Amino acid sequence: MLHQSEATSKPIDGTNGTNGTNGTNGTQNLANPSSPFQQISAVVSSLKSELEKTAEPEKSALELKVTQIENFIAGVRKQFLASWTEATERQLKAEREKLLSITRHLGQGQDLDNLLKLTAAEIRHYLQADRVLIYRLSSESQGTVIAEAVSRKWAPSLGETLPVLCFGADQAAEYEQQVVAISNIYAAELSPYQLKLLEELQVKASLSLPIWFEGQIWGLLVVQQCAAPRRWEEAEINLLYQVATRLTVALQPLEFRAKLQLQTQQEQSVTKILNKIRQSLDLEAIFKTTTQEVRNLLRADRVAIYRFDANWSGEFISESVGASWVKLVGPNIKTIWEDSHLQETQGGRYRHHETFAVNDIHQAGHSLCHVEILEQFEVRAYLIVPLFEDEKLWGLLGVYQNSGPRNWEKSEIYLLEQIVAQFNAALKQITYLEQLKAQSKQLKQVAEREQAATKVIDKIRQAQDIDTIFRTTAQEVRQLLGVERLAIYKFRPDYFGDFVVESESGGWPKLVGSGWEDPYLNEHQGGRFRSNEPLVVDDVYTAGLTDCHVEALENFGVKSCLVVAIVQGQKLWGLLSAFQHSGPRHWEEEEVKLLTQIGTQLGVALQQTEYLDQLRAQSTQLAKVAERERLVSKVIDKIRRTLDLDIIFKTTTKEVRSLLQAERVVVYRFEPDWSGKFVAESVASGWMSLLQDKQENGTFEANISECSAKYLGQDQLRPVDTYLQDTKGGAYGRGARFKVVNDIYQAGFPGCYLDVLERYEARAYVIVPILQGNKLWGLLAAYQNSGPRQWEELDVNVMVQIGTQFGVALQQAEYLEQLRLKSQQLAEAAEREKAAKEQLQNHAVQVLASVRPVLGGDLTVRAPVTEDEVGTIADAYNTTIQSLRQVVMQMQTAAANVSLTSRSSKVALEGLSNQASQQFREIAQTLEQIQLMSGSTQAVSASAQQVKVAVQQANQTVHAGDVAMNRTVDGILEIRETVAETGKKIKRLSESSQKIFKVVSLISNFTAQTQLLALNASIEATRAGEYGRSFAVVADEVRSLARQSAAATTDIEKLVQEIQSETSAVAAAMETGIQRVVAGTDLVNETRQSLNDIVAATAKISQLVEDITQTALLQNEQAQSVTQSMTAVAEIANKTSGDSAEISASFNALLATADELQVSVGQFKVNQ
C-alpha cells in the first residue's frame, strides 16, 4: 500500500502517475539505444560500413545517398530534441514560479499558524484542489489538523484529532521517505476502516507527504480532492515535495520560538503551582490544587493521586478529571487498586525514584490483565511520578491521557518532577505538622521540665570552667528530677573509673573520691554506653541484673538508678547517673530523655572546653610564631644592612639569644684543617664567656680536644674537635641541618664529654651549620645553661633561618672582597700597560725617522737596533733595505745588457724578414699549378661517378619494373577475388535495403503513435484548464514533428529504391571486369620477360663504370694530398714573415724599455 520515493511516486491504486507529456521521460526515451531514432541510425551505419568495404567505383553515389539519409535522421532527431527541451524548460520554469509563489511568505518571521495557513491556501490555489491541510502528529498513530484551506462546499476538519490511517499509512513511521498517493479511494487497497474515515471526510483522492523537523516526522502535508478522483501528476508531487522541504526549513525558528514560549508559560504555571502548594498547610487543599493545576498545565484527561497502604496496595485519594470521563474519587466513590506487582516488589521501580512514561498501553509490552485494568480506568497513555515522605515511598502522582496515545515529552516529565519535588516537601511538612499536633499535648506536659532543663543547659553553655559546669549540672538536675543523688563518673583509659562530682540530698555516704571498677564495662570498653544507650533500672532487685552488679549497687546504697553516657566528640568520656537510695522508682520516658539531653550537653561542654583550650594554645603559639617571625625578619634585615662580619656576628648572636630566650649563643668557625675557634658570642649575665675563658685558660681547649679524640662519635661543639677535623665537619659536612639536645644528661654522652659541657655550663643546646655557598664555614649554637629545655620546632627553624642568612652574608662578603682585589689588580695592570705602550711608541718614532730617506731613493741608510720589540722591527727594516739595494743593482746591470743585445739583434731580424717574404711568394705560385691539376682529376672522377649513378638507376628501374610486374600479377589475382567478393556484398547490400524498408515502416508506426500521443496530450491539457496550457503547447510541437517524420519516411523510401536499382547495375559491371582482368594477366607476363633481359645488360655496364670511377678517385686523392702539403708550406712561410716583423717590433719596444729602466734605476743611491 506504501511505496518509497523522494520526489516521485506511483499512485496507491497501481496506475501510472505520469503520462507521455513528461519532458524528463521523453528525453530519456530519445537517449535510449533501443529508441526508433537509435535503431534507424544503427541500420544506416551498418549499410554505410558495407559500402565502404566494396571496391566498386560506382559505390560513391550509394555512399552519398546513405550519408544524406544519415544527416536527415540526425537533423530530425536534433530538431525533435530541441523542441522537446524547450517545452520541458518552459514547464520547469512554470513549476519553479509556482514554487516561489507558494513559498514566498516562508521565512518572513510570522507566527506558525499564519505561515501554515498561507501555505495551505497557496497550494490549494495552484493545484486547484478541494482541500489542503497540514496535519501535526501527536503520537505514532494520531495527530491534529492545525492548518487547512478548503472549498466552502466541503466540510472543514481544522482542529480535529484524526488517526494517521486517514491518509493511507498505518503508522507515522511508514511515512519515512514515503509519498502516499491515492488516485481513487475505491480503487486503492484500503481497509474498511480507512475507507470509512475518508468517506466521512468527503475525500475521493488524496496525496500525503511527510514534513520533517529535527530528524523526526513532524507532520504531513495533505492535498485532497473531494469532488471526484484525481490522478496525481509527477510534477505535482515534485512541487509538494519541494514545498514540504522549504516548510521544514521555515519550521526551525518558529518551532524553537513556540517551544520557548511554551516553556516560559509552563515555568510560570509551575511557579504558580509551587506557590499554591507552599501557601497551604491543608493536605486536602494541596491535593486538589496539584491535580487541577497539573491537568491544566499538561492538558491531560485525568490527574490522580494514589496512596499506598501498609501492605503496598492502595487507593486513589484525589483527582482532577475531564467531564466526559469516569470519576475515580468522589463523595461516594472509593477506588482501590491492588497491584500484585507493586505489592510483591513493595513499590517496584518507584522505590528508586524512577519516573515511568507510557505513550500507548497497547505498545508498552504490558500483560493482558494489566491492559484490561487500565482500559477499565479508560487509560490509553500515562505518566507516573512517585511521591515520597522523607525516604519512604508514600504514593504516586499519575497523569493520564484517555482520548488516545500521547508522546510524553522530556520537558513535561521534567516539569512534573519539579512539581512532585515540591509536593513531597509539602507532604513532609504537613506530616511533621500532624506529628507536632499529636505531640503538642505531651510537649505541654513536659514544658516546665524542658524550661528547667533549658536553664540548666544555658548555665552549662555560659560557664567556661568545666568544674563549675559539673557542679552546676549536678545540683540543678538533681533538683529538677527530684532524685536523692546525681553523680558524674569519669572513665579511665582502661574503662574503670571514678566519681568526680556529685550532688546528694543529704544523709547519704559520699561517692566522690571512690572508684567503681565494673568488670563488664572494662571488658566491653563501655558496653551499651558506647552506643549512647541509657540504663534504666526501676528496682535493682527486679531488673534482672547480675549478682555482682546488685552487690555493687547495694554497696553504694542504690535501690533505683538511671544512667546515661557522656560522650566527648566520638569518645565515651563518662556517665551521668541519677540514684534513688530510699526505694525503687519508676523513671518516666521524659526523665530519660531529659537526662540523656543533659548528658549530651555535658559532652558538648567538654568538647567545647577542650576546643577552647586548644584554641588558646594555638593562639598563644601563633602569637609566639608571629613574634618570632618578626624578630627573625629584624635580625635578617640587620645582617643584610652591613657587610662587616664582626658587626654581623655581634648583632646576630645578641638578637638570636634575645629571640630564643637562651643563655648563650656562639658562632664557631672552621679552619682549613677543619679545626676551629669561637669567633662571636652573646652570653647572659651570670654565665662565663667562652671567648674570654679561652684567652685566659689555655689548657681548657687542650682538655676538650683530648676528650673528643678519645670518646666522641657525636657531632658536638668544641673549640678544637678532632672528630670534626677527621670527618671534615662530621654530619654537618654531609648535609645535616641541625642537632638538638634537650638535656645533656639524657643524651647518653660519656662522662668526659659531660665534664666538658659542664665547663661550658651547658645543659641543653641547638646547633645548626653555617654554609658559605656549598662549603661548611662554621656552626651557630644556642645553649640553655640553667636547666634542660624542650627545644620547639619553631626554635630550631629560627636557628636554621639565621644560619642560612649567615651563609648568605658570608658569601656576599667573600664576593665583595674578591671584587675589591680584582679591581686593584686591574688598576695596577692598566698602569703598567700604559707605561709600556708610551715607551714602545717613542722607539717606533725613532725607527721611522731613521728610515725616512729610503722614501727618496737612498738605500744606504740603517735603522738603530735595540733589544726590545721595536729593535726586532728595526732589524727587519735594515734587512729589507739591504735586499732592495741588491735588487736595484742587479736591475741596473740587466738593463744595460738588454739594451746592448736589442741593438745587435735588430739588423739580423730585418734580413730574416726579407728572406721569409720572398719564400712565401714562390710557394704561392707552385700551389696554384697544383690546384689546377687537382681540378682536372676531380672533373674526370665526377664524370665517372655520374655514369655509375646512371647505370645504377637504370638497373634499379629494371628491378623495380620486375617487382612491379610481379605485384601487378598478384594485384590482378586479388582484383579477381575482390570482384567476386564485391558481388557477394552487392547481394548483401540488397538485403540491407530490405531492412531499411522495415525501419521505414517502424518510423511510420512511430509517427502514427506520436500523433496519437499528441492528440491525447491536447485532450488532457484541455481537461486540466489553465494548469495544462503548457502541455497543449508541447502537444502542438509533437504533432508538427510527427508530420515532418512522415514526410521524411517517404523520401527515405525513394532513396532505397534508387539504391536497389543501382546495385543491380553494379553487379553486371563486376562480371565484365572479371573477363578483362584475365586478358591483362597474359600481357603482364610477356612484359616481365623483356625486363629480365635488360637487367643482365645493365649489370655488365655497371661493372666497367665502377673500374673507371675507382681510378679517378685515386688520382683525385693524390692531388688533394699534394695541394694540402703546399698550402701548409705557404702558411708557414707567411707566418714566418709575419713573426719576423713582430719580433723586430718587439725588439724596438724592448730597446725603449731598457733605456727607460736604466733611467729609473739610476735614481737609486746604492753606493756610499
C-alpha angles and dihedrals in degrees: 000000000000128000131188125245138134103206103001135047143178116231118263090243092062099248119130113272095205135052137207093277092072103119095205094053091046092055091049091053091054092049092051112104089222093059118112093252091054092048093052091047091050093052094047091048090052091051091049091050091053091051092051091056094056120090097209112127091216092062092091092080091052092047090051092054092046089051089050089053091049093049092046092052091048091050093050091048093047093049091047092050093046092052092045093047092050091050091047092050090051089051093049091047091052091049091048091051089051091051092050091048092050095046100036092104094052116107094021093121097251123143122277098251094054092044093053092043093053091045092053092047094050093048092049091050096052097039094042089226127161095229137012118183138173112220121198119204119232095176140357092280108030145029145163134265103240100171132025142172112192139162115255094244093061126074114256121235100190112142095011120132108229134178119248087243089078091076102047106269127091098219135019090243089064089068092066104124089344133126113197111204121179113185094179123009091209093054096044125092096253129151118246090251092053091047090051093051092050092048090052088054090048091239122159099167131015138189119191130184128179123248112211128209126176093346095309136091105267096181146304136281105216130189117189135187113207104173098059142338116289134200108226111225121221089239090057092050091048090050093051091045091056091045090052090049093052090043088056090055092048092050093062100078095031094052090046090051091046091049090049092051091046091049091050092049091047092049090050090049091047090050089050091050093047091050091052091049092049094047095055128072094181110101094205091051091050090051092050094045094047097049094044096046094043092051091050092045097050095031091231129160095233139010116187139174117222120195124203122229124214092270091051094253114113151171140237107258102175138013147164112212138172118259095249096056132081114262120238097189128044146123092287098018123096118172117193120185116193102192107191093202093054090046093051095045095036094237099342116214091354090071087070095053090255120160115216124205126184119186095189125008090211092057098041099082095245120161116261094250091050091051090050091054091049090050089053087058088047091242121157100160131009146180119207126193120181122238119218134196101205101313096331120103103243103172147304136276110212129193112195134194109200102170095068146310118323132197104224110215124218091241090057092050091048093050092049091050089052091053092046091051090057090042089055090050091050091046090052091047093050091046088053090049091052090049090049091052090050090050097042093090092049091046090051091056093054095038094104091048091048091050090052090047089050091054090050091048091048090053089049090051095045095050118087099188114079092211090055090048091053094047093046093047094049093049097044097043093046089055092042094053095035093229127150097235137015117187138181116218123195123205122228119219089267090053094250110116154183137236105247103172134019143167120200134176093237138270095058125110117262119257100187110103093028126101132223112208103192109185092202093057090044094051096044095036094239099339115211092359091070087069091045092250114155124227111228116187117172092178123011091211097053101035095086095247121160118262092250091054092048090049093050092050091048088054088059091042093243120157098168133012145182116200128183132177127256107212121191106200103309095336127095101235102174148301136283109212133189112198130193112199104174096063147313120317135194110230113216120223090243089055090052090049091046094051090045089052091050090048090051091050090049088054090050091048090051090049092048092047091051090045091050090050089051091048091050091049092046092046091051090046093048091049089049091048092049092049090047091050091050092049091045090052089050092051092047090049091053090049091052095048096065137042095198105111094203091055090045092051094046094046095044098049091048095047095044092050089051092045096050095035086232125155097227137019120181139178116218121195126203120226121219089265089053093252112121152186142213110264101174138019141177114191132177119243116274094039127094122251114244092206092052093043091050090055094046099040113045095177092061093076094045092052091052093050092050092051092047093051092049105042118008126102092156129091099248133159119257138142097249109015112181091192091059088046093052095044095039095241098339117231091349089063088052094053106275109159100203147344121222126192116178095183125008091209091058096045097079096244119163119254093251091058092043087057090054092049090048088054085054086050086231123152100163133006148175121213126190129178124249110218123196100201102310094334124098103238101172147302136280114210134185119196134197108203104172095065146316117319131198101223110214125220088248090058091051092048090052091052091048091050093049091046090052092050088048088058092048091050092049091049091050092048091050091049091050092049091050089048092051092050092047091050092051092048092049092051093051091047091050091054092049092048092050094053092047091049093052092049091049091051092053093051091048091053091052092051093049092050092052094053097042093101088066087073088063094050099265105137095172097079124102132205118232110254120219134179097254134075092281089055089058090052091048091052089052090051091052092050091050093049091049091050090048090051092054092048092052092050090051091049091053091054093045092050092054091049093049092051092051094047093048093054094049094048097049095077094048092051094053091056092048092053093054093050092050092053093053092049092051093055093052093049091051092058092050090050092056093056093049091051091054091053091048091052092056092050091050091052092055091047092049093051092050090049092052091052090050092050092049092051091048091050091050090050092048090049091054091048090047090051090051091050090046091052089052091049090046091055091047091045092051089053090049090048089056090052092043093051089052092049091046089056089056092048091050087058091049088048088057089052090050088054088059089053090052088055088055093049090049088055089050090052089051090052090046089051092051092048091048091052089049092050090048090052091050091048090052090051092049091047090052090050092049091056117199092357090059099051092100090053090052090057090050091049091054090051091051093050090051091051090048091056090049090050090053091053090048092055090055092054091047091054091055092050092050092052091052090050091053094051093048093049089058091054091048091054092055091048090053092059092053091049092056092059093049091051091059093054092047091055093063094051092052092055093055092049092051091058092055091050091054091059092051090052092058093051095049091051092061093048090050092057093054093048089051092059093051091049094053093052093049092049092053092052091047093053091051092051092049091051092054091046092053092050094051091046090054091050091050092050091050092050092048091048091048090054091049093046091051090055091047092049090050090052090047091053090051090052091045091053091053091047091050090053091050092047091053090052092049096046090048089066092069120089107222102156129065 
